[in-house]
Amino acid sequence: MRIANPFRNLSGCPACTTFAIICVAVFIVTRIAWGIYPMGHGGGASPLAPYLVYSFGLHLPMLLHGAFWQPITYIFLHGSLLHLVANVIMIVTFGPMVERLVGTRRFAWLFLVSGIIGGLGWMGCDILEPRFWMWVQTLPFDFARTMAQRWGESQSPGMTYGVCVGASASVCGLIGAFAAICPHVRLTVLLFYVIPLKMSARALALLLAFGSLAASVAYTGHVAHAAHLVGLVAGYLWARRGGRIHDCFGAWDA
């Protein structure tokens, strides 16, 4: 399926529309908050935005101190305009297909639960990550020690735990669910948002899974690849066990 105008597909898909609007609205509020200083501009005061990120993003110390809402609210925060645009495009592209297949209520649960499980999975990896790289450093290979050193250099000084934001885990959950329900449906995917590739939904899910797994191990940047992988698996298992499977090709005409 080639989608020329993905926003056109939102007709009759209230959950997709709502989630996309919330993501955009929260991003606008966050941008505005960068210009608000609760204590005034003087005396090294910080803008309001970082407090919002640590309060509503997924951050282990805050979660342990009672911020129980974070596994849901972090989904709707985004760190940059590119991050927001990428996730909103995926929501309005895959979202309507899945919402028509499983229904609005089930879709909403799928989106939220995939995001929650993906975020908690990332948090578990974030806790275990230092131990993993300490073990890698003991391996008798130069490249292993180099990778461990690169990971150490990429860590922010004095920051033990990171903050996770974004709807990527939820989006990956949608892809996983669609691949489980309609594995053989052919899709046109824009690689790097430029190069069109045709592949089955199952191939797309597998490519995303292997890419996220490899990046989780080898990449030392600040992308929550583990959340992508766990969210994808959560969506796939949801569809296999609890998703209501319809005639996929009939749903394309809805």
C-alpha positions, 0 to 999 in steps of 0.5 A: 500500500502506497500512502500519498497523504497519510492524514487522510486515513485518520477519518473514522480513527478517533484513537489515532487522531487523539494520540497524534494531537496529544503528542503535538500539543505536549510538544508545543507546551514543552517548547513554550516551557523553555522560555518560562523561568519559575524563579526568574532569569537571574541567579542561574535559574533554569527554565521550566521545561527540564522539570517537565521532562523529569516529572513526566518523562520516564526516569527511575529515581522519580518513578521510585519516589512515587511518580507512578504516571510516568510510564504513560506520560513519557509516551507523549513527550518528545525531545526534538521536532524531528523525533515528534514528526517521525513518530506522528507520521508513523502513528497516522500511517500504521495507526489507522490500519491497525485501529480499523482491524482491532477497533478503537478501544483495543487499539488504544490499549495496544498503543498504551500497553506497548508504550508502557512495556517498552518503557519499562523494558528500556528502564530494565536495560538502563539498570543492567547496562553498566554491568553489561559494559563492565563485562564486555570490558573483560573480554579478550578482544580489542574491539570489545574494550574499545566499545566499552570505552566508547560507551563510558565516554558517551555517558553524561557526567553525574547522571546515573539514570537516563530519561526516556521520552517519546511514542516510539515504543508504542509505534513499534507496538503498532508495527508488531501487531500489524505484522502479527495480524497481516504478516504477508501484506506488502507495504511500501516503506521509505528507508531513511524517509527517502528510499522506497522499499517494498516488503511484507509486514513481517519482513518490516517487523523482523528488520526493525527487531534485528536493527533495534537489537543490534543498535541496543548492543553496539550503539552508544548514543541516546536513542532508546533502542531497547524500548523499540524492541520491547514495544515491538515484541509486546505489540506482536504478542498482544495481537497473537494472543488477544487481537481480534483478527479480521480479513486484512484486505477487506479492512484496507477498503474501510 
